Amino acid sequence: MKKIINPWKGLEGYNCFGCAPNNEAGVRMEFYEDGDEIVSIWKPRPEYQGWIDTLHGGIQAVLLDEICAWVVLRKLQTTGVTSKMETRYRKSVDTKDSHVVLRAAIKEIKRNIVIIEAKLYNKDNEVCTEAVCTYFTFSQEKAKSEMHFLHCDVTNNSVGIDDIVYTLYNDNKGLPNTVSLFLFP
């Protein structure tokens, strides 16, 4: 499993709510690639609750939309925009949970339209929220000129699950809300 390198890290003006590492108000997601899937583990915070100790449905939608975008970035090496998102909330997510796991993969490609399926699991590996996102993808030329996107690479080193989980739970100094990895086959 290899960490995906954020292609915009350090870009002036980059402050994405979903993935900018320095956006204090954002969810600051990070991602890893393992096979066909992009996976992220995110740590819920109480300031993202809707009802008492319940993760706001809008935040869940943000997490699912963002991981779908990163599927486009990494797997198709371009950018795009969400044109439609269907979300099904199956079970509430407790903001006191140690983590949630998100997984996403391409379901279908039709020219420049990509259908991506994503799921959000609670710490007990129960499906809480599912989404099907339809993305309108840009040409690589447009991605470069308008989105400052050149490519989306992974690190050379494989990362072990034990190391990532240790970091998530034991080193919270300046870390983002998330550590991403693949946990489920």
N, C-alpha and C positions, 0 to 999 in steps of 0.2 A: 504494500500500500504506500502510495506516495502523495505527499502534500502538494496541492495545487498552488502555484505561485500567483499571487494577486497581481495582474498586469497593470493596475492603476496605482499601486502603493507608491506614495511619494509624489503623485501628480498633483500639482497645485489646483485647488478647487474641488478635488475629489472628496465627497462627503456623503456617499451613499448610506442611507439609513440601514440597509441590509448588510453591507459587507465592508464599509470603510473602517479600518482598524482604529482610527482616531476619533470617530464620531461618538462622543460620550452618551448621547441620547439614543444612538442606534443599537441594533442588535449584534453588530460586529461579528458576523458569521465567518467561519473559515471552512475550507473544503478539502477533501481527499478523494483520490480516484482509486477505485479497485474494480477492475474489469469494466463492465458496461455501466456501472453505477457511480454516481457522485453521492457522497454521504457526509453528513455533518452531525456532530453532537453539540447541543446548545444547552446552556444552563439557564433555566427560567429565573427571573428576578421579580420581586414583589411589585416593583413600579410598573410592570407590564400586565397587571391583573385587571380583569373586567369586574368580576364579582370577587368577594373575599376568597383569597387563596386560589383563584381560578384564572388561568392564563387567558387573556382577552382573545376573542376569535379573530380580530383584525391582526393581532401579532402573529397568530398561527398562520394566517393567510400570507403575511409578509415572509415568514420563514419558508413556507412552501413555494411561493413565487420566486424567492431569491435562489433557492437551490435549483429550481428549474432553469433559471437564467444561467447558472453556472454549468449546467449540462450543455447548454448551447455554446457557451464560451469554450469549454474544454473539448467536447466531442466534435463540434462542428467548426471550431476555430473562427468564429465570427460573433457578432452581437445581434441583438434584435430587441423587439418589444413584445410585451404580453398583449395579445389581442383579445383573449378570453381566458377566464379561469373559473372552473366549476369546483366548488369546495363542499365537501360533506363532513360535517362535524358528528363524530360517532360517540365520543366520550370526552368528558372535560379533562383538562390538563391542570394538575396542581402546581402552583408556583413554588411550592416548597419541595417539589421533586428535585433530586440531585441533577437530573439531566433529561433531555428528550433526544431522540434520534430521528434524523430525517434521511430519507433515501429517495433518489429520483433517477429515472432513466428514460431514454427515448422510446416511445411506443410506435410512432409512425412519422414518416417524412413524406410530404407532398410538395415538390419543388421548394419554395422558400417558406413553407408552413411546416412547423414541427409540433407534434403532439407529445407531451411529456407527462408521465405519471409520477406522482410524488406521494409519500406517506410520512406522517409524523407519528412516532411511537412514544409512549411514556416510558418511565424507567423500568417498568415491568414487562416491556416488549409488547404492550397492547396497542393496537392501531387506534389512535384517537381522532386523527383527521386525515382525509385523503383529498387530493386535488388532481385535476387534469388541466394542464395549462396548454394553451395554444399560443405559440410564438410565431411572429412574423420576423423572419431573419433577414439581415442586411447582407448585401454583397460585401466581400472583404474590403473592397475599395471604400465603400461608404462607412464601414466599421472603422477603418483607419482614419478617414478624413473627418468624420463627425464624432466618433466616440474615442478617438486616440487609441484604438485597439490594434495591436500588431500580432500578438499571439498569446496563447495561454499554455504555459508549460507546467511541468511538475518538477519537484526536486529530484536530484540524482539518488539520494539515499532513501531506502525504504524505512518506514517508521513502524515500530512495533506497537501493538495495541496497549501493552502494559505501560510503556513509556508515556503514551498520550493520556491514558486514564490517570496515571500518577500526576502528570502536570495539571490536569483538570481539577483534581481534588486537593493538591498539596502546594501549588504555587500560584496563588491568586494575585501576586504583585504585578499590576499593570497588564495582566492578561486580558484578552477579549472575553466575551461571554461564552465563547464556544471553543471547543476543540473538536475537530472533525475526524471521523474515522469510519471504517466499515466494520460493523459488528455482526450483522446478520447475513446468512447466505441467501 
